Amino acid sequence: MASKVNITIDGKNFLVEEGKNLMQVAKENGIFIPSLCYFEHIEPPLGTCRVCTCKINGKFGPACTEKVSEGLKVEVNDPELKDTRKALVEMMFAEGNHICPACEKSGNCDLQHMGYELGIASTRFQHLFKDRIIDFQPTRMVMEHNRCIKCLRCVVDVVTDEGKKVFTYQNRGNETYVGVDYEQEAKLTEEQAINAMKICPTGAIIVRGVSIAEPFGNRKFDMQSVQKKYSEEIPKHKESQITKKRIATVSLAGCFGCHMSMLDIDAELLDLIELVSFDKSPLTDFKNFTTRCHLGIIEGGCCNDENIETLRKFRENCDVLVAIGECSIWGGLPTLRNSIPLGECLDEAYLNCLTNEPGNNIVPYDEDLPKILDRVYACNEIVKIDYYIPGCPPDANIIWKSIKNILWGEEYSILYSEFKYD
């Protein structure tokens, strides 16, 4: 029988099995430590993602590589540590092209799941929109390097029946990427290939012809948080009394889905009319501001100069500005063009396209047409945004609960199943 040792986690004493991994000990005692690279069966632990960083005996280090011993002191939920872990996950989103609604693994993605668990609505870092290769050469897999976070799981855990590795690190430093040994990859069984796709914490490894997409509610990370207590922290605004407010809305480089979601509150819209009035908005068809507004709601990012002009007018005429939906928060689906030069996009769309008018393959130009920007910009890259409501689109109830909190300080909680990006 294994001997027991006394350790302290966040000031609480625990009697635990000596030599056991700290991640396992924390989980068994109901303490949430996020991680993206840790797998119980991989020994020694990888320690690559650093999302499990804690303060261990006074020093910062990954919890997944620590074995518990007598007198071990661990800090997990210190505000600085929580912010550090959150920043690490935000950087992973910003460094790769993680467009969740377009990803096969959405709802079953560990990176997306950590975003949910840590309450990430937006990233404080600018997205890079790198144009990395998509490797279609493997026999049964597609390797999407834009989604890879270099966790090392596949390199260590995916082997053939002969014990040969299929994945390896190539290059060094910032140029490192996961390469595929095509000869060994061809020897994998269908089951082994699917396992490689499943252990990948993102949608970087996809098996051809095998879909893991499922309806919302059936996916791995849809309904239940791994934390015993999950709640999203809501900023509190105190208002002495509920007074009628004026709201303005606009859809920029988006699909209008967020506006449609706002209308999905159905009969409650009648109650809302008693609380707010709409000024400049597609809902009223007012083209210009008639007065200053308490709240401005922005859907979509900025893809042309007209979008920028409109966004700046909203900032000038609204006390509070809210970015709603993924497109406004970081660019969303329209940013699929951000890794491609603008000239190539226009050539593909107009010069190399099929048309029912022979000889009419031209790039349209007119002084009245808005000037297309070099890329799609998030709203906070143009003006100051006060609040973010993530989702594609966000649920109608979440939208209006958030707005009522901002305008009148009405408190509410967000269920784990409601806080979704896709």
N, C-alpha and C positions, 0 to 999 in steps of 0.2 A: 504494500500500500504506500502510495506517494506521501511524503511528509508535507506538512502544512506550514505556511509562513504568514506573517502579518504584514500587510501592505496598507497604504493610505491612498485613496483616490478622492480628490477634491475635499479633503478634510475628514472623510469617512473611513473607518477602519474595516478591513475585510480579511478574513482567514481563507486563504486560497492554496491551491496545489502548487508546490514549489516547481519552478522550471517551466511552467505553462506560459504560453504566449500571452502577452498583455492584452492583445485584441480580444482573444477568447475569454479571458478573465473579465474584461469590461462588459462584454456582451452577456455573459452568464449572470452578471450582477445588475443588468438593466441600464448600463451606461453606454451611451451612443458615442462611438468614435468613427467618423467617416473614413472611408478608404476606397481606392479604385484599383489598386494592384494586389491587395492581399487576398490569398486563397489559402484555406486551412491545410490543404493537402500539398501545397508547394513549400518545400523545406530545403534550404533556408529561405525565409521570406524575401521577397524582392526588394521592398523598401525604395521603390522608384518614384512613386507619385508624390510622396510627402504630404498627402491630404490628411493623414492620421497624426500629424505633428502634435506632440504634447510637451509639457515641461516635466522631464523625468529626473528626479533628484537634482532639481534646480537648473537643468540644461535642456535646451530644445532638441528633440529627436523624434524619429518615427516610432509610434507605438508598436507597429507590426514586427519590428526587429528586436523587441525587448522581451526577455524572459523574466518572470517575476521572481524576486528573491526577498529574503527577510529585510524588513525596514524600507522597502521601496516606497518612495513618495512621488505621486503622479498628480499633475494638474491638467484637467481636460477642458473644463468649461470656463476658464478665465476669458474675459471679453477680448483681450488681445489675441489669444490663441484662436478663438472662434473667428475673429476677423481675418487672421492669417490663413486659416483653412479655407475660408470663404473666398479669399483673394486668389488662392491657388486654383480653385475650381473655375473662378471667373477667367483667369488667364488661359486655362485650357479651352474654354469656349471662344475666347477672343483670338487665340493663336491658330485654331483650326476652323474649317468651314462646316460648322455643325448646324445645318438647317433642318431642324427636327421634323417639321411637317412633310419634308421630302425624303426622309430617311426610313429605310426598311425596318430599322430597329427601334423606332420611336415607341416608347412605352415599355420596352425591354432593355433600355440602355442604362448602364450603370452611371455614366457621366450625367445624363439627364436626371436620373434619380437623385444623385447627390445635389444637383441644382435645386430640386424640389425640397429635399431634406434640409438644406441650408437656407432656404427661403430666398434664393437669388431671383430677383425680378429683372435686374439689368446688371451689366458688367461695368466696372469703373475704368476698364481698359479699352482702348480703341481696337476694333477688329482689324486683323491684318489682311484677310482675304488672299492668302497665298494660293498660287496656282501649282499645286503639286500633281504628280502624275496619278492616273488611275490605271493600275496594272491589270490588263485583261488577259495576259498570257498564260496564267495557271490553267490547268485542265478543267477544274471544277469550281474554282474560286475567282472572285474579283477582289483585288486589294485596293481599297480606297484610302490613299495616304492623306487626304485632306481631313480625315476623321481620326487618324491614329494619334494616340497620346503617348506612345512609346512606353507602355507600362511593363513590357517584357513578358507578359503572361504567355503569349503564343510562342515566343522564342524558347521558353523553358518547358512548356507543358505539351506542345504538339510535336509528336514523334511518330514515325512509321512503326510497323510491326518489327522491323529490324533495329529499332532504336535510333534511327537517323533523324536529325532535326530537319524541320521543314522551313522554319523561319530563322533569320539571322539579322543582327544589326549590321548595317552598312554605313560607311563614312564615320565621321566623328563630330562632336560638338553640335552646333545648331544644324548641321547638314545631315545628322543621323536619320536614317529611315529604316524600316523593317523590310528586308529583302526576302524573296521567296525562292527556294530551291525548286525549280520546276520539275526536275526529275523525281525528287522525293515527294513533292506534292501530288504527283500523278499516282503514287503508290498508296496514298491514303484511301481507306475505305469510305463509303458514304457516311457511315456513322462517325468516323474520326473527323471528317471534313465538317460535319454539322457541329460537332463538339468544339472545333476550333472557332466557328462562328459564335457559339454561345459563350465561350470563355472570354472573348474579346469584350472589353467594357464599353465599346462604342460600336458603330456600324462600319468599322474599317474592314472587316472580313465578311464577305457575303458569298454564300454558296449558290451557284447558278441553279435556277429552277426550284429552289427550296425557299418558300416564303414563311417567315415567322410573324407576319403581320396578322393581328387579331383585332376584333372590335374593342372599343374602349370599355373597360370594366373587366376584360378577360386577360389583359396584359399584366406582366409581372409586377410593375410598379404603379398601377393605377389607383388602387383603393386604400392600401394600408401602409402607414409609415413604419419604419423599423424602430423609431423612437417610441418610448412608452407614452410620452406626452408630446404631441405635435401642435404647434400653434404659430401662426405668422404674426410677427410683431407689427401692430398697426399704429402709425403716428396719430397722436391725439390732438385734435383742434377743438378748443372750447369756445362755444358760442352761447351767449346768455339766453337766447331764445331763437326759435326757428322762424326765420324771416324768408320771404320769397327771394330766390336768387335767379340771376340771369346767366345762361350758359350759351357758349358758341361752340360749334363743332366743324370739323373739316376732314375730308379724305384727300390725302396727297398721293404718293406713290404706293397705293395699296389696292385691295380688291373690293372695298366697301363692305367686307364681311363684318368688321367691328361695328359699323353703323347698323347692319342688319341684326347683329347680336343685341345691341341696345334696344331695338324694337321688340325683341323676344320676351320682354317682361310682360307682354300681353296686357291683361286687364289692369295690372298695376300702373300702367301708363296713365290711366285716368287719375290715380292718386298723385302721380308725379307732377301732373299739370298744375295741381294745387300748390306745389312746392317750388317749381322752377318755370321759367319761360325761356324760349330759345330765340337767340338773336341770329347772327350770321351762321347759317347751317344748311346743309342739303335737306334737312328735315323741314325747314321753313322756306327754302329757296331764296332767302335774303342774300344778296350778292355782297353787301357791304355792312360794316358795323354801324348800327344806329345809336349805340351807346356803349359805355365801358361795361365789360362783363366780369362777373365774379370768377368764372371758371371757363377755361378753354380746353376742349378735348381734341387731340390730334391723332388721326389715324394715318398710317403710311409714312414712309421716309421721304427724302428729297432726291428726285432724279433729274430735275430741270430747274432753270432759274425762276420760273413761275412758282414752283413749290417753295423755294427759299423766300421769295417776296411775301407769299401768303403766310408762311410760318412766322416771319418777322412781324407782320401786322398783328398776328394773334398774340405774340409776346408783348407787343406795345399796348394792346387793347384788353388784355385779360390779367386779372390779379394773380391767378394761379393757372399754371399750364400743366396738363396731364397728357403723357404719351400713352396711348392705348394700343395694345397688340404688338406683335413682334416686329412688324415693318417699321413702326415709328420708333421703337426702342433701339433696334440695331440694324435695321434694313430689311430683315426677313427674306422671303422668297425672291423679291426683285434683285437682291444682291448676288444672285447666281451669275450675273454678268460682271460682277466686280473684279473677278480674277482674269477677265478677258479685256484687252484693249478696246476702247470705244469704237475705233475704226473697224476692227474685225466684227464687232457686233452689228454695226450698220451695214457692212458688206454682206454679212450672212443674212440679215433680215430683208434687205432690199435688192442687192445686186445678184446674190446667188440663190434667190428664192424662185419658186414657181409662180407665174402670174398668168391671168387669163387675157392679158393685153400684151401681145408680142412686142418686144422692143421698149417696154415701159419699165425696165429694171433700172430705176434711178433712186438715189437717196433724196427724199423730199426736202426742199428748202423754201422757206418763205420768212420774211422779216417778222410776220405775225406769229410764227410758230415758236413755242418756248425753246430756249437753247438747252440741249441735253448736256448734263454734267459728265465729267470723266468717270464718275461712279455714283452709286446710290449712297447717300449719306444718312446716318441716323439723325433724328431731330436734335439730340443733345450736342451734336457737333456743330450745329448752326446757332441755337439759342439755348438759354438756361431752361431746363425742364424740372419742374418741382416734384412730380410724382410719376410712377410707372405702374401700369396695370398689364402684366404679361398675359400671353395666350394667343392662339391663332384659330379663331378669335377667343377672347375671354368670355366666360359664361355671363349671361345677362345679369344674373343676380349678383355676381361678383362685381361687375361694373357699377351697378347702382348702390351696392353696399359701400363700395370704396368712395364713390362720389358723395354719398350722404355723410360719410365720416369726414371727408375733407371739408365739406361746406358747413356742417353743423356739429361735428365732433361726436356723431353717433357711433358708439362702440359696437364692434362685431368681431367674429372669429372666422378664419378661413379653414375649411376642412382640407385635409390632405388631398382628397379626391377632386377638389375644386381648383387647386393651385397647379395648373398644367400649362405647358408651353405649346402643346400641339392640339 
